[in-house]
Structure formats: C-alpha cells, structure tokens
Amino acid sequence: MNLLKKLLASARISDPLDFGINENVILKFITNEDQVWDGQVLEKNCHMRFQKLNDKGEPTQESRFSYFNADPTQDKNPVQHLLTQLEQLTEIAMAMDPKLAEKYGEKASKIVESEENLTKQARGKKAKEFQKKLVDAFILTVKKSIDKKPRLRLKVVTSWDGKYTNLPNNTPIIESMDIDKKDSHLSVSHQETLNHMKTTKRTAASNGQIEADNGTETPKSNPVLDDL
C-alpha cells in the first residue's frame, strides 16, 4: 500500500456509530496500551476502534470504546463489572469467529482459575493487574483476525444522561452478521431509548448545538491511536 492509500485508510471518520443496532461493522483496531488525554493517562483499558462499512466496503462511521480500569476502592460492584467485561470480550471473540472465543475461553480460564479467585482478585489491591491479564489475553487472541474484517452487528447506547455513546453495561452487545436479522439476539430496551432521547431534547434546547461526545473523541496526545 503506498503512502497516500495508507493515509486515506487511516484517516479518522467524523461521524460516530448510531445509537441502536449497527450493522456491517468491523473491529478496525484494538490495543491495551495506555492512552493519554490532556497529558493524563486514561484510567481505561482495551481500547477498540469500530467502523461501519457501506455496501462498497468503505468506512462511513466510526467510534472508539474502552473499559474503565478496575478500582475496588471506588467501585461498589467490582466483581460484577469484571464479569460483565469478561462476558463482553468473549462475545466479541465469538462474533468474530467461534474458534477465537474457544481459544480465549481457555486462556481466561487459566487466569481466572476459579470463581473464588476471580472474586478475590476483583476486590483486591491488584485488581487492575488481574484485569490487564484478561485483556492482554483477549487482544493476543483476536488481533490477528482483525485483518479478515469479519462483519459484525454491534449495539451502541448512550449514557444515562444521553451525553455520551457507550457499549451497553450488560449483554448481549454484539454478534456476527452471519446471523439472520430476524434471529438476532440484540435489542434496545425502553430505558435505553429514553436515555438516548435526552440527547434530542438537549440539542433542541441549545438551538441545534450538539455537545461533544467524549465516547468518540480521540485523545489529544495519543501515541497509539493517533496514527490508526
């Protein structure tokens, strides 16, 4: 690929993924390296860049999602949050290729060891390090399959106040496009719709000026994602 094509392929797309169920999505890039915003390292992990493709296979929308680092001193439900992330990572691997989910399951099982150990680690002083092991294993498992561009169906929601786009804090969130739409397991709840509607109300109240969506902004100083 010549330099111009590489630059065009890596150019950031300004339109974020839509609220709801997005079809024909690919996982463009993933990393677990620290990301920086305004000179501060983000307390997040598993940074993923998703793109929606048109019928020609060209990217038209893009969003970046990640997970908060484990912090049992601040989190009232550290075990559940870690379990949810583990379930979602497994779902992503399954959507890309069931064989990847199987491989990740084997790696994650060795790290987790037991339900008792997961609970202990999620509530312990080294929760962040334990979480990192699970995420590193996930990225190592799926990264080589990204170039195959498996088509995905991805659910995107907004925060409770409608300000930011996020992945849901539950499951399911993703599936293969090989699954017929009529058989899809993905759906948007009434509460998720109400949260999203707050965006429309706020936009109308500010005369059409839409607030910045931190869920899709690129960190201002980022050695990893700036060049994607």
C-alpha positions as CSV (number, residue, x, y, z in Angstrom):
1,M,0.0,0.0,0.0
2,N,1.5,3.4,-1.0
3,L,1.7,6.3,1.5
4,L,-1.4,8.1,0.1
5,K,-3.6,5.0,0.3
6,K,-2.2,4.3,3.8
7,L,-3.1,7.8,5.0
8,L,-6.6,7.6,3.5
9,A,-7.2,4.3,5.1
10,S,-6.1,5.5,8.5
11,A,-7.9,8.9,8.4
12,R,-10.4,9.4,11.2
13,I,-14.1,9.4,10.3
14,S,-16.0,12.2,12.0
15,D,-19.4,10.5,12.2
16,P,-19.9,8.2,15.2
17,L,-21.8,5.0,15.1
18,D,-25.5,5.4,15.5
19,F,-27.5,4.7,18.7
20,G,-29.1,1.3,18.4
21,I,-28.1,-1.8,16.5
22,N,-25.4,-1.0,13.9
23,E,-24.9,-3.5,11.0
24,N,-21.9,-4.2,8.8
25,V,-19.4,-3.1,11.5
26,I,-15.8,-4.2,11.7
27,L,-13.3,-4.1,14.6
28,K,-10.7,-1.9,12.9
29,F,-8.0,-1.8,15.7
30,I,-7.5,-2.8,19.3
31,T,-4.8,-2.1,21.9
32,N,-4.3,-2.3,25.6
33,E,-1.5,0.3,25.7
34,D,-2.0,3.3,27.9
35,Q,-3.9,6.2,26.2
36,V,-3.3,9.9,27.1
37,W,-5.8,12.7,27.2
38,D,-4.6,16.3,28.0
39,G,-1.4,14.9,29.4
40,Q,-3.1,12.4,31.7
41,V,-3.1,8.6,31.3
42,L,-6.7,7.5,30.9
43,E,-7.9,5.0,33.6
44,K,-9.3,2.7,30.9
45,N,-8.3,-0.4,29.0
46,C,-9.0,-2.5,25.9
47,H,-9.3,0.5,23.5
48,M,-11.3,-0.6,20.5
49,R,-12.0,1.2,17.2
50,F,-15.1,0.1,15.4
51,Q,-16.1,1.2,11.9
52,K,-19.4,0.8,10.0
53,L,-18.9,0.0,6.3
54,N,-21.2,0.8,3.3
55,D,-22.1,-1.5,0.5
56,K,-18.8,-0.8,-1.2
57,G,-16.9,-1.8,1.9
58,E,-15.9,1.8,2.6
59,P,-16.0,3.1,6.3
60,T,-18.6,5.7,6.9
61,Q,-18.9,5.9,10.7
62,E,-16.5,5.2,13.5
63,S,-16.5,5.0,17.3
64,R,-13.9,4.1,19.9
65,F,-14.9,2.3,23.1
66,S,-12.9,1.0,26.1
67,Y,-13.5,-0.2,29.6
68,F,-12.7,1.5,32.9
69,N,-9.8,0.1,34.9
70,A,-10.7,-1.9,37.9
71,D,-10.8,0.1,41.1
72,P,-12.4,-1.7,44.1
73,T,-11.8,1.3,46.3
74,Q,-14.3,3.3,44.2
75,D,-16.5,0.6,42.6
76,K,-19.4,-0.8,44.6
77,N,-19.7,-3.8,42.3
78,P,-16.2,-4.7,41.2
79,V,-16.9,-8.4,40.7
80,Q,-20.0,-7.9,38.5
81,H,-18.2,-5.2,36.4
82,L,-15.3,-7.5,35.8
83,L,-17.6,-10.4,34.9
84,T,-19.5,-8.2,32.5
85,Q,-16.3,-7.2,30.8
86,L,-15.2,-10.8,30.6
87,E,-18.6,-11.8,29.1
88,Q,-18.4,-9.0,26.5
89,L,-14.9,-9.8,25.4
90,T,-15.9,-13.4,24.9
91,E,-18.9,-12.2,22.9
92,I,-16.7,-10.1,20.7
93,A,-14.4,-13.0,20.1
94,M,-17.4,-15.3,19.3
95,A,-18.9,-12.7,16.9
96,M,-15.6,-12.6,15.0
97,D,-15.1,-16.4,15.0
98,P,-16.3,-19.1,17.4
99,K,-12.8,-20.6,17.4
100,L,-11.5,-17.4,18.8
101,A,-14.0,-17.5,21.7
102,E,-12.9,-21.0,22.4
103,K,-9.2,-20.0,22.5
104,Y,-9.9,-17.0,24.7
105,G,-12.1,-19.1,27.0
106,E,-9.1,-21.5,27.5
107,K,-6.7,-18.6,28.3
108,A,-9.2,-16.8,30.5
109,S,-9.9,-19.9,32.5
110,K,-6.3,-20.3,33.3
111,I,-6.1,-16.7,34.5
112,V,-9.3,-16.8,36.5
113,E,-8.7,-20.3,38.0
114,S,-11.9,-20.3,39.9
115,E,-15.0,-18.2,40.8
116,E,-13.5,-17.7,44.3
117,N,-10.2,-16.4,42.9
118,L,-12.0,-14.0,40.5
119,T,-14.0,-12.6,43.4
120,K,-10.8,-12.3,45.5
121,Q,-8.8,-10.6,42.7
122,A,-11.6,-8.2,41.7
123,R,-11.8,-7.0,45.3
124,G,-8.1,-7.0,45.9
125,K,-5.3,-4.5,45.7
126,K,-4.1,-6.0,42.4
127,A,-7.5,-5.9,40.6
128,K,-6.1,-3.7,37.8
129,E,-3.2,-6.1,37.1
130,F,-5.6,-9.1,37.1
131,Q,-7.9,-7.2,34.6
132,K,-4.9,-6.4,32.4
133,K,-4.0,-10.1,32.2
134,L,-7.5,-10.9,30.9
135,V,-7.5,-8.1,28.4
136,D,-4.0,-8.8,27.1
137,A,-5.0,-12.4,26.6
138,F,-8.1,-11.3,24.6
139,I,-6.1,-8.9,22.4
140,L,-3.5,-11.6,21.7
141,T,-6.3,-14.0,20.7
142,V,-8.3,-11.7,18.3
143,K,-5.7,-9.3,16.9
144,K,-4.5,-11.5,14.0
145,S,-8.1,-12.0,12.9
146,I,-8.9,-8.2,12.6
147,D,-7.4,-8.1,9.0
148,K,-10.0,-10.6,7.9
149,K,-12.7,-7.9,8.7
150,P,-15.5,-10.2,9.9
151,R,-18.8,-8.3,9.6
152,L,-20.4,-7.6,12.9
153,R,-23.7,-6.4,14.3
154,L,-23.0,-4.0,17.3
155,K,-25.3,-2.4,19.9
156,V,-24.5,1.1,20.9
157,V,-26.2,3.0,23.6
158,T,-25.9,6.4,25.4
159,S,-25.0,7.2,28.9
160,W,-27.9,7.7,31.4
161,D,-28.0,11.5,30.6
162,G,-27.8,11.0,26.8
163,K,-24.4,12.8,26.5
164,Y,-22.0,10.0,25.5
165,T,-22.2,6.9,23.4
166,N,-21.1,3.7,25.0
167,L,-21.2,0.0,24.8
168,P,-24.0,-1.4,27.0
169,N,-23.2,-2.3,30.5
170,N,-24.8,-5.7,30.1
171,T,-25.0,-8.4,27.4
172,P,-25.6,-9.2,24.6
173,I,-23.8,-6.4,22.7
174,I,-22.5,-8.0,19.5
175,E,-23.0,-10.8,17.1
176,S,-21.9,-12.0,13.7
177,M,-23.7,-10.6,10.6
178,D,-23.9,-14.3,9.6
179,I,-26.9,-14.5,12.0
180,D,-30.1,-13.6,10.1
181,K,-31.5,-10.3,11.3
182,K,-34.8,-11.9,12.3
183,D,-32.9,-14.3,14.6
184,S,-30.8,-11.5,16.2
185,H,-30.4,-11.6,19.9
186,L,-29.7,-7.8,20.1
187,S,-32.4,-5.3,21.1
188,V,-32.7,-1.9,22.6
189,S,-34.6,-1.5,25.8
190,H,-37.2,1.1,26.7
191,Q,-34.9,2.7,29.2
192,E,-32.0,2.9,26.7
193,T,-34.3,4.6,24.3
194,L,-35.4,7.1,27.0
195,N,-31.7,7.9,27.8
196,H,-31.0,8.5,24.1
197,M,-34.0,10.8,23.8
198,K,-32.3,13.2,26.3
199,T,-29.8,13.9,23.6
200,T,-32.5,15.2,21.3
201,K,-34.1,17.3,24.0
202,R,-30.8,18.8,25.0
203,T,-29.9,19.6,21.4
204,A,-33.2,21.3,20.7
205,A,-32.8,23.4,23.9
206,S,-29.4,24.6,22.7
207,N,-30.6,25.6,19.3
208,G,-29.1,22.8,17.4
209,Q,-25.6,22.9,19.0
210,I,-24.7,19.3,19.9
211,E,-22.4,18.8,22.8
212,A,-19.1,16.9,22.2
213,D,-19.4,13.2,22.5
214,N,-16.5,12.0,24.7
215,G,-17.2,8.5,23.7
216,T,-16.0,9.1,20.2
217,E,-13.3,11.8,20.7
218,T,-9.7,11.0,20.1
219,P,-7.3,11.7,23.0
220,K,-5.3,14.9,22.2
221,S,-2.0,13.3,22.9
222,N,-2.0,9.6,22.0
223,P,1.0,7.7,20.7
224,V,-1.1,4.6,19.8
225,L,-4.4,5.7,18.3
226,D,-3.4,9.0,16.6
227,D,-1.9,7.1,13.7
228,L,-4.6,4.5,13.2
